[in-house]
Amino acid sequence: MALASLLILLTAAGYAVLCAVKPFAPCRKCSGTGVRTRRRTVTLCRRCHGDRARLRLGRRLLNDSRTIHAHGTRPHATDRKATPWQ
């Protein structure tokens, strides 16, 4: 049981490192080409908009959690009436 928990923890840590080092992955819909071929017409991929990459799920979760934390803890610049050094 402890070995399984350790394996799951190491897998999650490895994925977190992968998301930090390489946040983008090839688009699954167009296989990283950026275009789709349908009935002899070539169009931009609707999922990646021709960028050929997508943001990983783990990186998206990290970005959202950082945004939520920033909005919940830091005062907004428009709310400050005093000087920045006080």
C-alpha positions as CSV (number, residue, x, y, z in Angstrom):
1,M,0.0,0.0,0.0
2,A,2.8,2.4,0.9
3,L,4.6,1.5,-2.4
4,A,1.5,2.3,-4.4
5,S,1.1,5.6,-2.7
6,L,4.7,6.5,-3.3
7,L,4.4,5.5,-6.9
8,I,1.4,7.8,-7.4
9,L,3.1,10.6,-5.6
10,L,6.2,10.3,-7.8
11,T,4.1,10.2,-10.9
12,A,2.3,13.4,-9.9
13,A,5.6,15.1,-9.0
14,G,7.0,14.1,-12.4
15,Y,4.0,15.5,-14.2
16,A,4.3,18.7,-12.2
17,V,7.9,19.0,-13.3
18,L,7.0,18.3,-16.9
19,C,4.3,21.0,-16.8
20,A,6.8,23.5,-15.4
21,V,9.6,22.7,-17.9
22,K,7.5,22.1,-21.0
23,P,4.0,23.7,-20.6
24,F,2.9,23.2,-24.2
25,A,2.1,19.8,-25.9
26,P,1.3,19.1,-29.5
27,C,-2.3,19.5,-30.4
28,R,-4.1,16.1,-30.4
29,K,-6.7,17.1,-33.0
30,C,-4.2,18.0,-35.8
31,S,-1.2,16.0,-34.5
32,G,0.8,19.1,-34.2
33,T,0.6,20.3,-37.8
34,G,-1.8,23.2,-37.3
35,V,-4.0,22.3,-40.3
36,R,-6.8,19.9,-40.9
37,T,-7.6,18.3,-44.3
38,R,-11.2,17.6,-45.0
39,R,-12.7,16.9,-48.5
40,R,-9.7,18.2,-50.3
41,T,-9.7,21.5,-48.4
42,V,-7.0,22.5,-45.9
43,T,-8.2,24.6,-43.0
44,L,-6.7,25.8,-39.7
45,C,-7.2,23.5,-36.8
46,R,-10.2,24.7,-34.7
47,R,-8.7,23.5,-31.5
48,C,-5.3,25.1,-31.6
49,H,-6.1,27.8,-34.2
50,G,-3.0,26.9,-36.2
51,D,-0.6,27.3,-33.3
52,R,0.2,23.6,-33.4
53,A,0.4,23.4,-29.6
54,R,-2.0,23.3,-26.6
55,L,-1.5,24.2,-23.0
56,R,-1.2,21.1,-20.7
57,L,-4.0,20.4,-18.2
58,G,-1.6,20.6,-15.3
59,R,-0.2,24.0,-16.4
60,R,-3.7,25.3,-16.9
61,L,-4.6,24.3,-13.4
62,L,-1.5,25.9,-12.0
63,N,-2.2,29.2,-13.9
64,D,-5.8,29.3,-12.7
65,S,-4.8,28.6,-9.1
66,R,-2.2,31.4,-9.3
67,T,-4.8,33.8,-10.6
68,I,-7.3,32.9,-7.9
69,H,-4.6,33.4,-5.2
70,A,-3.5,36.7,-6.7
71,H,-7.0,38.1,-6.8
72,G,-7.8,36.9,-3.3
73,T,-4.7,38.1,-1.5
74,R,-3.2,41.1,-3.2
75,P,-4.7,44.6,-3.1
76,H,-5.6,46.0,-6.5
77,A,-3.6,48.9,-7.8
78,T,-6.7,51.0,-8.2
79,D,-7.7,50.6,-4.5
80,R,-4.5,52.1,-3.2
81,K,-4.7,55.7,-2.1
82,A,-1.3,55.9,-0.4
83,T,2.2,55.8,-1.9
84,P,3.6,52.4,-2.8
85,W,6.3,52.5,-0.2
86,Q,3.9,52.9,2.8
